[in-house]
Amino acid sequence: MEFEKRLGAEATNIPGLLVFDLPVHGDNRGWFKENWQREKMVALGLPADFRPVQNNVSFNASRGVTRGVHAEPWDKFISVATGSVFGAWVDLRPGGTFGRVFTCVLDPSRAIYVPRGVGNSFQALEDGTAYTYLVNAHWSAELKKTYTFVNLADPSLGIEWPIPLEEATVSEADRNHPMLADALPMAPERTLVTGCNGQLGRAVRRLAEERGLPGFDYTDIDEFDFSDPAAYDAVDWDLYGTVINCGAYTAVDCAETPEGRVACWKANATGPALLARACAEHGVTLVHVSSDYVFDGAAENHGEGEPLSPLSVYGQSKAAGDIAVAGCPRHYVVRSSWVIGEGRNFVLTMRGLARRCADASDALERVTVVDDQLGRLTFTDQMAAGILWLLGYRGGDVRPTAPAPCGTYNLTGSGRVASWAEIARAVFDAACGNGGAVVPVTTAEYYAGAEGPVAPRPEHSDLDLTKIESTGFSPRDWEDELREYLAGLED
């Protein structure tokens, strides 16, 4: 054992597997060390979201006790309290590094961080070796079903055990694990999609299924009411690595009524706050969808860092949700505007009105549309693609490989900024060639004499896309998307 060496970390040939050198201070009484020091170790590369919830100790009475190779669905920080071990780690995650091996000796002066899905094995080199490890998920029977294994003696691994396995103490179960060629890759952590029957939820589901992404669970309010604290006890959160919250209350004007205000705040503020707390407690990544309504629209272009300034009850509830979600260590707030997806939406409404104006038997000749609210359409297929991109699903990847830094990202269609009236004219022209039937009016003129409350709208809803484009994701031009969307509609 080395005394008085400096704390250090070294990357290995297995992505995410880090070896730590630990300072051990000794004298004639024995020794002392800081075995686990989160702040210093995070500065050296330990994932900041590794938050242990359980500590396990494996005591090995005799030299030659050998265990593994086991891959479990949690991250580990492994160290030795007494004695020493020869450790061997095998990457059992799906992807290009599957089957890659790293070996080294651990004693009280050396520890190792093992990411989820990397198989772990060790051989005690001394009698009375105490092997200890922190994990960031509690053991459960459900999680145990996801373990995967590979055989200690598989020649394809090339592990040179200091004590030959035929002389070692090995359990019957470990002797009978499959060879690497037959081993099952560790299944990725599951992804929970809330609000799966909404426009965005359906788009996320469709894209995940098209790409064959495993481990996506879809739930709607009838199955999991994320605004109800009691609903959380029924969820085994240690099964999940990500929650994509597509659920929201979007009836902007109804939110100004007493009943709507309660429902709006429950779905847009209370629900996200409860999700954020659950995700923070269990180390789960939370994706939350926000809105341009968190701004008053005074600025012509809104960046992610602009202070929140909502005008309406709806906007205030969304802003509150954003603030709550930001308290989750692993979070993405995806801010969008003027969303168009499967189901009732502005484009379908305008297409129907265009046909009515074109029908000589219909009395409808002209349609008034607001011309002083400016922004860009956002189609849900682009929102879904952008969310998966931020999470690290790139191209044909079936597990996240390079997630973007956590934080807030604007995600709308790209292209020019237009008014609702301009968009309506484009729909009318594409549908029936009668864009002239659209009459532009001010917001005040449009809502004059309206029955019931009217929520104030931002004048400018243009969201700056620089940040998300810097990650490599470039949203499509909304006008191209609009043309394709209209062309794909059935009569």
N, C-alpha and C positions, 0 to 999 in steps of 0.2 A: 504494500500500500504506500502511495506517495503522500507525504505530509507537506503542508504549507503551499501547495500549488494553487494557482488562481482559478476562479470559476471560469469555465469556457464551454463552448458548444461547437460541435463539428457535424456537418451534414454528412450523409451517407449516400450510397448508390440507390437506396430505396427512398423515393420522394416522401418527405415529411418525417422520416425516421432520424432523430437527432440524438447524438451521444453527448452527455454532459460530464465534464471533469469537475469534481467537487472538492473544494478546499477542506482538508481534514486537519484539525489542530490537535496534536498529541503531546503527552508528557508521561511521567512515570505512573500516573493514575489511569491512563487510557487515552481516549480521543473524543473530540466533539466535532460535529459538522452541521451546517445548514443543509439538511437533506432536500428540502423543498422551499424555494424562495421565489414566489411568483414574479415579483417585479423585476428582479435581476434576470431571471430566466426568460421572461418575455422579451426583454431587451436583447437577448442573445438569439431569439428566433422561435422560442416556444409560442404556439398559437395563443393569442390573448384570450380566446374564448374557452380555453381548457379550464374547467372549474370542477375539480374533483368532488364527488359526493360519497365515496366509499373507499376504505383502505383495507386491503387484504394482505395477509402474511402467509407464505408457504414455508414451513419449517421442514428441512431436509436432514434427517438424523445422520445419514451415512453418505460418505463420498461415493459418487457414481449414480445417485438418484437422478433420473432424466425424465423430463416431462415435455409434452408437446407433440406435434406442432398444432397449436390452437389459435384460431382467429375469432375474436368476439366483436360484437357490435358496439364498441366503445373505445375511446382513447385511453392509453395507460402511461403512467410515469413510473418506471421500474427502478428499484435500487436494492442494495444489499445491506443488511444491518450487521451481520456477522458472516464470516467465511467468504467464499467467492464462487462464481459460476462462469461456465462457458455458455454464452447465449448465441442462439441462431434465430434469425428472423426472416420470414419468407413473405413476400408480397402476394397476398391472395385476393387483391382487389381486381375487378375486371379492367382490362386495358393493356397497354404495351409493356408494363413492368410486371405483369403477372408471372410469378415464379422466380423473381429476382431474390437473391439471398445476401444477407449481411451477417457477419459473425464478429464477436469480440468477447473479451473477458470483462465481467463486472465484479468489482469489490466495493468496499465502502467508499472509495474515492471516485467511483464512476457510476453514472446512472444513464438511463436511456428513455426517450419519449417515443412511444409506439402509436402511430395513428390507427384509427379504426380500420379493420380489414387486413392488417398486417399480422401474419401468423407468428406466434411467439413460442419459443422452446428454450430450455436451458438444461445444463448438466451441473450438478453440485461438484465442485472440485475439492471440498473439504467437509469433514464431518461437522454437523451442527450448523449448516448454512441456513441463514434466515433471509428469505427472498421476499421483498415487500413491494406492493404496487398500489398506486392511486388510480381510480377509474372515475369517469365522469357520467356514469349511468348506474342505477341500481340493478342488481341482478333480478331477473324475473323469469318465470317459466316461458313466457311468450318470447322474450329475447333469446333464451337458450335455443329455441327452435331455429334461430338464424346463424348459429355457430357454423364454422366450416373448418376443415382439418386437412393436413397432408402428413404423409408418413415420415417419421424421423430418419428412416433408413433408405429413403428414395435415392438411388445413385444419381439421378438427374439433378438433384440439389447440390451434390458435391460437398456436403458438410463433413468436415474432418473432426469427428468427436474425439476429444482427448482420451477418453476412456471408451474403448470399443463397446458398441451397443450390446454385444453378446455378453459382456462382462458387467453391464450396467443394470441398475434396478429400474425397470420400465413396466408400467401397467399393461395389462392385456389389451385394454382399449386403445392405448397409444401405439401398441405394436400392430394393430389392425386398421389403422387409418389408411385411406386410399393414397395411391401414388399421385404425383402431381398431374399426370395425364388424365386422371379420373376425378380430381378434386373439383369441387364446385366453387366458383368465385364468390366472395362475400357479396351478398345482395346489398345494394346501396340503401342508405337510410330512406325511409318513406317520406313522401311529400303529401301534405294535406291541403286540398283546395277547398276553401269555403265559398259559399255562394255559387256552386257549380252550375246552377240552372239559370244564372243571369247571362247577359251578353258576353261579358269577359270570361266568366267561368266556363261557358261552352267553348269559347275560342281556345282557352288554355287546354281544356280536355282534348279537343280535336287535334291540336298540334302535338301534344304529348303522345297521343295514340298514333298519329301519323309517323312520328319518329321512333315509335316503339320504346318509349322511356318506361322503365319498370318502376314499380313502387309508388304510383300516384293513386291516392285515395280521394274520392270526390264526395262532398257532403253539402247538403243544403240546410236551411234553417230548421226544417222538420226533423232532420237527423242530428244536427248539432247546432244549437242556438248559441253562437259565440258571444252573445250579449247576456247570457244567463250564467252567473257564477256556478250554479249547481251542475251545469252540463260538463264542466271541466273534469270532474272526478271520474267520469266514465271513459276518459281518453288515456291510453298508455302513452304518455308523451315521450318516453325514452325510445319508442319505435320510430320517431320522426326526426328528420334533420331539417325540414323546411315546412313552413306554412305559407301558402299564397292566399291572401285574403281578398277574394273577389266580391264579397258581400258588402252591400251598402244600401242606404236609403237615398233615392235620387229624385224624389218628387219635390222639386225645388220650391214651388209655390205652396204646396200643401204643408211644407215644413213651417210656414208662417202661421198656421192655425194651431190652437192649443193642443189638439190631439196629434197633429203632425209633428209638432216640436218635440213631444215626448218620444215618439217613434224614431224621429231623425237622430236625436242625441243618443238614444239607446243603440242604434245600429252603427252610427258613424263615430261615436266617441267612447261610450262604455264598452262596446264590443272590442274595438281595437286595443283599448287599455287592458282588458282582461287577457286578450291574446298576447300582448307584449309581456305581461307579467309571467304567463305560463311559458312563453318561449325563452325569456330571460332565465327563469329558474331551471330550465332543462337544456340550455345551450342550443336552442333551435333557431334557425334563421327565419325571420318574419318578413314577408313581402306584403306591403300594404299599398293600395291604390288610392291616390289623392286626386285633387281637382284644381283647376284654375280659379275656382271660387274662393280659395283661401286668400286671394289677392283682391284689392279693390279695383284693379284694372286701370289705375291712373298712369302707371308706366306703360310705354308702348311695347316693351319686351320684358319678360320676367325671367330672371335667373334663379337658380336654386337657393341662393343666399339672401334673397329679398325678404325683409321682415313680413310676417303674416299680417294681413289687414282685411279680414273678411267683412263683407257688407251684410250678408243674409244669415238667417238661422242655419240654412244648409251649409254655407261657407264656414260659419263659426264651428259647427259640429265637425266638419272635415279638418279644420285647423286643429281642433282639440285632439282629434285622432292622430294627426301627424305628430303632435307634441308627445303624446303617450307612446307611440311606436318608436320615436327617437330614443326613448329610454331603454330599449332592448339592445344589448350589445351587438347582435348580428341582425341588422335590419336594412331593408331597402324601402324607401318611400318613393313610389313611382307616380309622378304627377302628370296628369293628362288633361285633355279638354275636348269637348264636342265629339263625344264617342259615338261611333257607328258600328253596330254589330248585328247579329242575328236577332230578329224580333222587331218590335215597333221602334222606329227612329225617325229623325228629321228627313232623311233622304227618301224613305218610303212614303212618308206623308206628302212630301212635295211631288213625288212621282204620281201619287193618286190624284192630287189636285191638278197637275198638268193634264191628266187625261180627262178630268171633269171639264176643264176649260176648253179642251179640244173637242168635246162632245157638244154638237150644236143643240142637242135636246136638253142640255143641262143649263140652268140659268147662271151658273158661275162663269164669269167672264174674266175677272182679275183677282189676284191674290196679293194681299199686302204682307211684306216680310221686312223685318228689322234690318236697317242698313248702317246703324252706328255701333254695332258690336262686332269686333274684329278678332279673327283667330284662324285656326286651321283644323280641319277634320282629323280625327284619329280613328282609324279602323282597328277593330279588336284583334285582327290577325297580326298586325304590327305590334300591338301591345303585348300579346302573348309571346311573340318571338323575342321582343326586347326583354321581357321578364326572364325568360329562359336563358337568354344571352347573359344577363347580369348574374344569374345564378351559376354560370359556368358551363352551360350546355352549348357547346360550339359545334356546328356542323352535324356530323353523325355520332357525336359522343352520346353514350347511354348513361354516363355518370358525370357529374360536374368535374371539370378539370382545371378551369382557370376563372373562378368567380371574380367579378369586378369588386373594387373596394366598396364596403358598405356605405350607405348614406342616401341622400335624396337625389333623384334623377328625374328630369323632365323627359317625357316620352309622348310626342304627338307625331302626326304626319309632318313631313318636311314640305318645302315649297313656299309659294307666296302666301301672304296673309290676305284673307278675304273677309267680306261681311256675310252674314246669313243670306242677305238678298242676292249677292253675287253667286253664292252656292246654289240657291234656289233657281236662279236663271239658268245655271249650267245643267241642273237636273231637268228643268222644263224643256230646254233645247234638246237634250239627249233623248228625252222620252217622247216628245211630240213636236219639237221644233217651234215651240211657242214661248220662248223666254221673255218676250215682250209682255206677257200676261202678268209678270211679276212686278209689283209696284213697290218701290223702296219707301219705307217710312222710318221715322225716328222711334226709339223705344217708347218715349212718352206718348206719341200718337198711336202706336200699336196697342198699348194697354189702356188707353183712355176709355173709361166706361166699363172696364172689366169687372165682372162679378167675382167677389172673393178677393183675398189678399194676393198681392203680386210681389215676389221677392226681387230686390235690387240685383241687377246683373253687372259684372265687370264690363267696362267698355272695351278694354284690350285684354285678350286672352292668349296672346302670342307667347309661347314658352320657348326660351333659349335652349337649343339642342346641343350646344357645344360639349357639354359634359358627357352625355351618353355617347356622342360620336367619338369622343376621345378613347372610349373603351373598345372601339372597332365596330360598333353597331350603328348603321346608318338607316334611319326610318325612310320608307318610300315616300315619294311625293304624293300628297293626298289627292291631287287631281288625277294622277294615273290610277290610283286605287279606286277613285270614284267611278271612272270610266269602266274599269273592270267589274266593279260591283254592280253597276247598272246593267252591263251586258250579260251578267250571270243571273239576273233575276228572271223568274218565270212569269209568264203572263197569267 
